[in-house]
Amino acid sequence: RKLKVYPGPEHPHQAQNPLPLSL
């Protein structure tokens, strides 16, 4: 995977682009 493991429930993509994915 290109995405690194971040210490948190939020993904690196979601951190940079906070989009309503939980709809």
N, C-alpha and C positions, 0 to 999 in steps of 0.2 A: 504493500500500500504506500502511496506517495504521501499520504497524510500521516503526520507524526502523532503519537499518543499524548494527548494533553491532560494534565491533572485536573479534570473537571467534567461535569456532565455535558458541557457545551462543546461542540465540535469546532475545530479551527475555522471551518468554512462559515459556521454560524456566528462565530465571534467577529469575523471580518464583515460578513454580510448578514446582519440580524433580520432574517425574513420570517414571516409567519408560517413555519413549516408544520406547526402543531394545529393545523386547521382540519 
